[in-house]
Structure formats: structure tokens, C-alpha cells
Amino acid sequence: MAMDLLQSGVRRSVIALWLGHESVETTEIYVEATLAMKEQALEKATPRRGKPGRFKPTDELLDFLNSL
């Protein structure tokens, strides 16, 4: 719930009050980056070498990982 509120633009102090927390610091343990947020951050970053974009594993790698 805290992440949904944060992503909707609600301030952390309001989320802390809504959850009944004594301080904003207490709310921090509930606020973690979602996969979508991480992907958005990665899209903004450009690697020094290589091509930007999402990693796509080869079938060989997937077969190996599935065999573990």
C-alpha cells in the first residue's frame, strides 16, 4: 500500500500518518523500489560500453539455469 501511495505522488510524511507511524523513518521499511521503478531508472542510465536495453538471456543460459 505504501508503494502504491508513493507512486501516486503522495508525500512520505502523509503515508506515515496514514499508516499510524510515529515518524517518516519508520515508514521507510515499507517503501522499497518496485521492479517497474528499477527498470525506469535503468532506462535512464547509459552503460559506458555495450548497448542499452534489457538483458535477454540465450536459450543455452536458460537451459543451464533450469538444470540447477
N, C-alpha and C positions, 0 to 999 in steps of 0.2 A: 504494500500500500504506500509506504514511504517513497519508493522509487517512482510509482505512478504519479504521485503528487509532485515530486521534484521535477519529473519530465514534463509535467503540465505547467510548470512555471511557478509553482507555489514555493515561497521562501522557506528555508530550513527552520527558521525560528517559528513560523506558523505550523509547520509539520510537527515540531517538538511540542508545541502547545496542544495541538490536536491529539497527539498520542499520549499526552499527560506526562511528558518528561520534564524533569526539573530544569534541565539545561539543553542547549543545542548539541553539546558534546555527547550527551547520552544518545541522541538521535543518530549520530554518525555511524554507530554499529549497524544500523538498519539500512543505511544508504550506501549501496555499492553499485558500481557500474554494471549495466546490463550488457549483454553481448552486442546489442544494436548500438549502444553508446561507444563501445570499444571499436566496432567496425567503422563508425563515423569518424572517430579520432584517427584511426589508421588511414582512412581515405585522404585525410588532410595532410598526412606525412608522406614525404617522398624519400625513398631509400637512396643512399649515396650511389649504390651500384645496383644494377638489376632493373627490372621493370616493376612499376607499381601494380597493385592488384591483389586479389585474394589468392592464396596458395591453393593449388589444385593438385592433390597427390596423384601419382601414377597408379595404375592398376596393380603393378608389381608391389608398390609400397603398401597399398591397401590389403593385398593378399597376405603379405608378411605380417602386418599388424593383426589381421583377423586370425592368423595361425597361432598367435601368442596365447 
